[in-house]
Amino acid sequence: MHSRIYFDHSATTPLDPRVLAAMGPFLSGAFGNPSSLHQEGRLAREAIQTARAQVASLIGAAPEEIIFTGSGTEADNLALIGAVRASGKPGHVVTSAIEHAAILETCRFLATTGTKITHLPVDPEGLVSTASLLRALQSDVTIVSVMAANNVVGTIQPIEELAHLTKLHGVLFHTDAVQAGGKIPLDVNRLRVDLLSLSAHKLHGPKGVGALYVRKGVALSPIVFGGGQERGLRSATENVAAIVGFGAAAAIAQEELAAEAARLAQFRERIARDLSQRFPDSYLFGHPVQRLPGHLSFGFRGRERELGKLLAALDRVGVAVSAGSACSAHHSGEPSAVLLAMGYDAERARGLLRLSLGRFNTQAEIDRFLEILPRAVATLTETDPPRAPRHVVDQAPLAVV
Ligand SMILES: Cc1ncc(COP(=O)(O)O)c(C=O)c1O
């Protein structure tokens, strides 16, 4: 009996046992409130400071530039709403057409309060062009926000170039690096970004903790009010264990980044090669080179509407993959907004399968997946099996694997 193969690390990652070990004491004995002045409080405070330094180090920031939040989503909200509020004007947010909902929905909210929103177009490989940014950089722009790497197609944006142009116009630049953090090198000073969002659960850390890098001197208003923790930018008693886990996860990711990126890119290329050889009707989504190391999104021409069935078939035989992003799973069967923005027609935009590899995936799993996939794909072309009791359908051809 094989164990399951998890290829959905863009949705979330398993907790690294080393991260769990670091969190352990703060889930039991070390329960102090970091704001308390006694020894219990001091211990918690020191642990948070260590984690702050670890997360800062991952992106080349100073520890005091890291604000812990409750998620990547919250970091994105704080960046955009915080910058607009601090400007004292409704202002203008420029973002890309393929951002995560954490940005797009925040923009939708800001629009209701009078903020102008511009969505930059992307090319068929998912890249934002510097020319379109230049055209959008009018005098009323408060902040530009472009994601470092896309969660659906894995394309990595030219953040350094985009941020540089934005800074030349004296405008703030934010990047949602939730998918990129710990997977590709990120240095806030080389990139020249003012704000950068991260989320621990995408880099083998715990869920429910994120961080916003806020460059020294950048004015931001809080969106959560209370006791003034996190330099007044994120009130609430800190989630100490989760923050400690985030720190440990960041330190491990930093240490292993180069070797891990090379290993995952090799796995990805192996799968891509195999796919194109065995399935001439398959095609890759996203940029062929500027993409996350372990990320592969593809479709099958003419079978777009059947990819939900393929996902279910793979799941039944023990392989977890995703159709688009986990966050859009509620809208399955609908065309992906990211693919539509990249210029695909509604039919093509319905059929995306995403494989996202991670730290605990092995060569043996890649081999087994490449054995399983053709059988799973073959079932797509078969007519639907006659109606039968559910357990029989569930054991259809793939169960032999
Ligand atoms: C690009 C991007 N931004 C933001 C988020 C939200 O992060 P969190 O799940 O920590 O709220 C995600 C999660 O999928 C993401 O992929």
The ligand as a Gaussian input file, in Angstrom:
#p B3LYP/6-31G(d) Opt

LIG

0 1
 C       -0.439000      34.854000      -3.735000
 C       -1.176000      34.660000      -2.450000
 N       -1.433000      35.719000      -1.669000
 C       -2.065000      35.602000      -0.499000
 C       -2.510000      34.373000      -0.053000
 C       -3.227000      34.300000       1.254000
 O       -2.396000      33.794000       2.277000
 P       -3.058000      33.199000       3.598000
 O       -3.581000      31.852000       3.244000
 O       -1.942000      33.143000       4.597000
 O       -4.124000      34.141000       4.025000
 C       -2.285000      33.239000      -0.842000
 C       -2.781000      31.917000      -0.411000
 O       -3.087000      31.067000      -1.213000
 C       -1.587000      33.386000      -2.065000
 O       -1.339000      32.343000      -2.852000

